[in-house]
Amino acid sequence: CKIYMMEKIVFLVVLFVITVNAQEKTPDGPLPALPPEISQLGASATGSAPCRIVDKIIPHGEEWTHPEKCVNFFCYDGKIINVDYCDELKSTGPNCIIVPIRPNLDYPYCCPKVVCD
């Protein structure tokens, strides 16, 4: 569980850095390099190219929730332009537990939650 949480944190930090770097670049500047699990398909002449994340292809204008990480990606013309992920939770009391990610649900319903007695 500890290793899974570290992998999730590393994944989210990489996505955050890419997003910040992309926002700081001028339109004429180079695009940031994407991590290996995220790649772009070629842009289309119609402006509606799909995106690829690992082995999943997301159609232009649609979003997809990664089932194991509960991270939501939005695709626009071959680029991931929005990434949403769950907040980090901490137990708030002695009778509280954190219910883990529910992979059968879409974002944000798959996010972990604090449940108290």
PAMI-344641 format. One line per 5 residues: number of its first residue (from 0); their letters; for each residue z, y, x of N, C-alpha, C. Coordinates in steps of 0.02 Angstrom, whole numbers. Atoms other than C-alpha are relative to their C-alpha. Layout:
N
NUM) a) Z/Y/X/Z/Y/X/Z/Y/X ~ ...
// end
This chain:
117
0) ckiym) 0/-59/41/0/0/0/0/63/44 ~ -4/-57/-46/41/117/146/-67/12/33 ~ 66/-7/-31/-127/82/230/-49/28/-50 ~ 46/-25/52/-220/111/66/11/75/-10 ~ -15/-71/10/-131/279/45/-26/41/59
5) mekiv) 26/-36/-59/-176/330/224/-76/5/-3 ~ 73/-2/7/-359/283/194/-21/52/-52 ~ 15/-48/53/-359/386/35/10/71/26 ~ -14/-66/-27/-282/535/125/-55/20/49 ~ 53/-15/-48/-409/525/267/-65/15/-36
10) flvvl) 61/-11/39/-552/511/142/1/69/-32 ~ -4/-64/35/-491/663/45/-1/58/49 ~ 1/-53/-51/-462/767/203/-71/11/24 ~ 70/-6/-22/-640/730/262/-41/36/-53 ~ 37/-33/54/-710/780/92/19/74/-5
15) fvitv) -23/-69/3/-604/939/93/-31/41/56 ~ 29/-35/-57/-663/989/267/-75/12/-10 ~ 72/-8/13/-845/959/219/-11/54/-51 ~ 8/-51/53/-825/1064/62/13/70/27 ~ -17/-66/-28/-741/1208/156/-55/22/48
20) naqek) 53/-17/-46/-872/1202/294/-64/18/-36 ~ 61/-14/38/-1013/1200/167/4/69/-32 ~ -8/-66/32/-942/1354/81/-4/56/51 ~ 1/-51/-52/-928/1448/247/-69/10/31 ~ 66/-5/-31/-1107/1415/302/-44/49/-39
25) tpdgp) 49/-44/33/-1241/1544/267/-57/-43/-24 ~ 56/40/25/-1395/1486/170/-48/-21/56 ~ 46/17/-54/-1494/1488/334/32/-46/52 ~ -35/41/-49/-1361/1391/430/-9/-74/-13 ~ 7/72/9/-1356/1203/456/49/-27/-52
30) lpalp) -44/33/48/-1283/1090/323/51/-43/38 ~ -50/43/-34/-1122/997/369/-20/-73/-4 ~ 13/72/0/-1134/814/416/45/-34/-51 ~ -38/37/50/-1079/696/278/31/-61/31 ~ -29/62/-27/-960/551/311/-45/-59/-17
35) peisq) 45/57/9/-1042/379/321/-5/-26/-70 ~ 4/29/66/-997/328/145/-36/44/-50 ~ 37/-45/45/-1087/479/70/-65/19/35 ~ 64/-20/-28/-1271/508/100/-43/30/-55 ~ 44/-32/49/-1409/608/17/-66/-38/-2
40) lgasa) 69/24/7/-1572/544/-51/-45/61/7 ~ 45/-56/-9/-1725/651/-22/-4/44/-61 ~ 6/-47/56/-1738/808/-128/-67/-10/-34 ~ 62/11/37/-1869/797/-263/-35/66/-14 ~ 39/-59/17/-2007/919/-308/23/31/-66
45) tgsap) -22/-25/65/-1933/935/-482/72/27/2 ~ -69/-24/-6/-1759/980/-417/49/-44/-36 ~ -46/45/35/-1678/826/-491/9/-66/36 ~ -9/61/-40/-1650/703/-349/70/-29/-13 ~ -66/32/7/-1507/576/-367/40/5/65
50) crivd) -44/3/-59/-1360/560/-247/21/-72/11 ~ -24/68/-15/-1296/404/-160/69/5/32 ~ -67/7/-29/-1114/362/-125/10/-75/9 ~ -4/70/-18/-1092/197/-35/-60/-36/-30 ~ 57/35/30/-1200/81/-142/-13/23/-71
55) kiiph) 7/-27/68/-1191/187/-301/-49/59/1 ~ 46/-56/8/-1335/301/-353/21/38/-63 ~ -20/-43/55/-1282/447/-462/-60/43/-20 ~ 57/-41/21/-1422/527/-565/17/75/3 ~ -7/-73/-1/-1449/715/-551/34/24/-64
60) geewt) -35/-29/57/-1331/812/-664/54/-43/-30 ~ -52/44/26/-1210/668/-688/58/-6/49 ~ -58/11/-43/-1039/625/-621/19/-74/-1 ~ -21/70/-7/-961/462/-564/70/-1/30 ~ -67/9/-27/-781/408/-534/2/-63/42
65) hpekc) -7/58/-44/-752/295/-384/58/-43/-28 ~ -50/40/35/-657/149/-464/63/-17/40 ~ -59/18/-40/-540/112/-318/39/61/23 ~ -33/-58/-28/-501/288/-260/15/54/-52 ~ -9/-49/53/-503/383/-427/-21/70/24
70) vnffc) 30/-63/-22/-613/519/-352/-64/9/-40 ~ 57/-14/43/-744/602/-462/-51/42/39 ~ 53/-34/-35/-912/657/-388/-51/26/-51 ~ 53/-27/43/-1041/772/-471/-62/11/43 ~ 63/-3/-37/-1223/760/-415/-45/54/-28
75) ydgki) 50/-49/20/-1348/903/-418/-55/1/53 ~ 59/1/-43/-1521/882/-342/13/-32/68 ~ -9/37/-62/-1471/754/-212/60/20/41 ~ -59/-22/-36/-1311/841/-161/62/-8/-43 ~ -64/3/34/-1131/809/-207/28/71/2
80) invdy) -21/-70/0/-1080/983/-263/72/10/-25 ~ -69/-6/22/-909/946/-337/36/-67/9 ~ -41/60/-9/-772/822/-291/69/16/-28 ~ -67/-7/29/-613/805/-395/40/-62/16 ~ -43/56/-16/-466/697/-347/70/14/-26
85) cdelk) -67/-4/28/-289/663/-403/48/39/46 ~ -53/-33/-38/-140/768/-350/46/-52/31 ~ -49/44/-31/-15/690/-232/65/6/-40 ~ -60/0/41/139/639/-331/60/-22/40 ~ -63/22/-29/320/622/-281/47/-14/-58
90) stgpn) -48/17/52/455/539/-384/49/57/-7 ~ -42/-58/12/561/674/-465/72/-17/-17 ~ -68/18/18/718/577/-507/15/-73/13 ~ -19/69/-14/815/416/-485/-27/-51/-50 ~ 26/46/51/747/341/-646/-75/8/-10
95) ciivp) 72/-12/4/566/387/-609/-38/-45/48 ~ 45/39/-43/425/283/-539/-70/30/-3 ~ 70/-22/0/246/321/-492/-43/-59/-21 ~ 47/52/24/121/218/-593/-64/9/39 ~ 58/-6/-45/-25/181/-475/-66/14/-37
100) irpnl) 68/-12/26/-211/217/-498/-19/-56/-47 ~ 25/49/49/-287/131/-649/-76/-1/6 ~ 72/1/-16/-462/80/-590/-47/-9/-59 ~ 44/11/58/-528/40/-764/-13/65/-39 ~ 8/-63/35/-518/224/-817/-38/51/42
105) dypyc) 34/-54/-35/-623/377/-772/49/55/19 ~ -39/-57/-20/-556/531/-685/6/48/-59 ~ -64/0/-34/-430/609/-723/49/-52/-26 ~ -45/49/31/-358/468/-828/19/-57/46 ~ -16/53/-48/-360/348/-680/54/22/50
110) cpkvv) -48/-26/-49/-241/460/-579/69/-30/-9 ~ -69/24/5/-66/399/-537/42/50/-40 ~ -43/-43/40/72/468/-648/73/-16/14 ~ -72/10/-5/260/492/-636/26/-17/-70 ~ -29/22/63/351/397/-774/75/-7/10
115) cd) -73/2/-5/537/421/-803/30/-33/-62 ~ -35/33/56/658/320/-911/36/52/-42
// end
